[in-house]
Amino acid sequence: MSYWFIVAGLLGALALVLDAFGAHGLKVFLGEKNVDVEHMIYLWQTATKYQMWHAIFIAIVAGSYAKFPHSLGFVIMLLATLG
């Protein structure tokens, strides 16, 4: 198994956990602060969607990693991981 599949899996799992927190715990956490809660939840959901898209992209590129020259494939994966 490729190192990048592990990275994609971990980033996807992190996105899932953060999205679950946003759906169930963020409102309680932000309720104590003086902020626009609905807007912050929208931003949180957008961020977790982007996180998941990055994880999916890394998994797709990892699947075709053998077709890229080694250095180019590494650069693409690194840039995708950093976001």
Long-range contacts (C-beta under 8 A, 24 or more apart in sequence): 2-62, 2-65, 4-58, 4-59, 4-61, 4-62, 4-65, 4-77, 5-59, 5-62, 7-58, 7-77, 7-81, 8-55, 8-56, 8-58, 8-59, 8-62, 9-55, 9-59, 11-51, 11-54, 11-55, 11-58, 11-81, 12-52, 12-55, 12-56, 12-59, 14-51, 15-48, 15-49, 15-51, 15-52, 15-55, 16-52, 18-44, 18-47, 18-48, 18-51, 19-45, 19-48, 19-52, 22-48, 50-83, 54-80, 54-81, 54-83
